[in-house]
Amino acid sequence: QEAGISTLNLSTGTTVAKQKTLRRFTKEPLAPKVLLLEVDSANAAGANLTIANNVFFVSPVVSDTQQEYDAWETQAIGRVRRYGQEKTVRIWRFVAKGTIDEDIIRIRAPQVLEEAA
């Protein structure tokens, strides 16, 4: 918000409030176009987010297995890249060097670090 970017947050609030936020994001032309949600939660389960075309991962999913990691990430991307999407979908990943996030990515998705090199 300090940068003048309006956001909607799907990570907090009651179920009704989350549904209202999601409806606002997908249906209202003048609504903020940045939706914040946690990948590893059920807040947007099954949501069709084809109104969006950029997916930003600002931290890696913490999971017990590679299969679980891949499933969470695939589901998050699939909310945007699905039938009805008319725009090119871009996936962005932010990984800070020297952090636990980098260690997780090195284990779960080493190709991300290779692509960034």
C-alpha angles and dihedrals in degrees: 000000000000088000091052094254114137116218140185118215120215094175098080139044137046124315090256091050091049091050090050091049092049092047090050092050094049102036111030114080094204096046119114111278098216115085118188117205138152112248094213097054133081094238095112101022109159092001118152105223099170088131084078126064104180123072116193120195105197094175134015123256111258107222140158096231140029089239092056092047092051092046094053093047094045091050092051093050091043091060088067103027102058142107109313096033108132100175132072109266117224124197117207125189126192115200121171114215117243095021135113086254089065090050092051092048091048089057101036105031111012092164088070091063092043091053091049094051 
